[in-house]
């Protein structure tokens, strides 16, 4: 049974799942926002967020749940190391991305407009974000992959997160926002050479350009 | 090599890990806050949050990373189903607990004092929390365990979260805060019969009483 993914080219969470799908070469029917099919999402799950996967009669919300599921059903190549310590490191990096980088960035996205900006909230979230980035920098080794010298679920989570970090930084006065984090900078430069990561980055970038142009 | 856990009886995240540890009967050295040993935590990880585990020369921050690691190294009984769909359901429930219940509750904890309460923030977070609870209610089946009729990592995450939900509700004017969620209510009543869940709940409750008494 073909997998279906309620997708969005603008969502870093959907990008995380597409990166895994591309790396595995899976056949998936992508359901894009504002289509007739997309409108059926709430009938599958009350969470009703993108991405959500349908597979084999099952409904799978939440990007990380989907990516771990793709591992659990044995799709190849595996993007999850079998060594428990490497696997824990992978999940730690993924969680740093979700809780300590994506979360404050989500709050900052709500403050992009300088007109009704809540500067206290911005300052708070910038401190949180800097903390998350310093933790990520600590746990990366400066090579082109988050762990194990190959693509894993940690890269799937981090690549879209760092794309948005580079976008949002300058909106809040940061110049060259990755400069302060040499290992993250080297990692993000290196991972762009991976064709699947490059493909997802290109898709998100194009969708963002289109949105900014009002398209 | 003995496992060590930087622990706190008041932390729902530490409680999540202790629940897994108790269910597995693991020998662990618990390092309690305000001890000399506890002060060494920042030398192990810049994240420096509770809980953090030390095992075999490795440092493991983040409760869910620790719990998945305990599964990956094969400790028994397993608290993670091998069926991919059940496993995805388990991780979905865990994530609902973390992102959509614990997160807004964390924000509400910052607003407990009625004196300098930001009512707009409270209202916002109460809406988020109600959303998270309704999703949890949707995905539980009303039995005594989150999935699979046995203790899993989903229960480890949900038991401390629901304990704090019952505490924080009345502080913001909710009467019998679980009444609106019949499946969660039945679940939380049932899971308390599990001896390991009961033990963790008793520990958190005692620590909270002690803190409230200024001890």
HADDOCK unambig.tbl for C-alpha pairs under 7 A between the chains (distance, minus, plus):
assign (segid A and resid 46 and name CA) (segid B and resid 135 and name CA) 6.46 0.50 0.50
assign (segid A and resid 47 and name CA) (segid B and resid 135 and name CA) 6.48 0.50 0.50
assign (segid A and resid 65 and name CA) (segid B and resid 88 and name CA) 5.76 0.50 0.50
assign (segid A and resid 65 and name CA) (segid B and resid 91 and name CA) 6.07 0.50 0.50
assign (segid A and resid 65 and name CA) (segid B and resid 92 and name CA) 6.20 0.50 0.50
assign (segid A and resid 69 and name CA) (segid B and resid 84 and name CA) 6.14 0.50 0.50
assign (segid A and resid 69 and name CA) (segid B and resid 88 and name CA) 5.98 0.50 0.50
assign (segid A and resid 72 and name CA) (segid B and resid 84 and name CA) 5.41 0.50 0.50
assign (segid A and resid 73 and name CA) (segid B and resid 84 and name CA) 6.13 0.50 0.50
assign (segid A and resid 84 and name CA) (segid B and resid 69 and name CA) 6.14 0.50 0.50
assign (segid A and resid 84 and name CA) (segid B and resid 72 and name CA) 5.41 0.50 0.50
assign (segid A and resid 84 and name CA) (segid B and resid 73 and name CA) 6.12 0.50 0.50
assign (segid A and resid 88 and name CA) (segid B and resid 65 and name CA) 5.78 0.50 0.50
assign (segid A and resid 88 and name CA) (segid B and resid 69 and name CA) 5.97 0.50 0.50
assign (segid A and resid 91 and name CA) (segid B and resid 65 and name CA) 6.07 0.50 0.50
assign (segid A and resid 92 and name CA) (segid B and resid 65 and name CA) 6.22 0.50 0.50
assign (segid A and resid 135 and name CA) (segid B and resid 46 and name CA) 6.45 0.50 0.50
assign (segid A and resid 135 and name CA) (segid B and resid 47 and name CA) 6.47 0.50 0.50
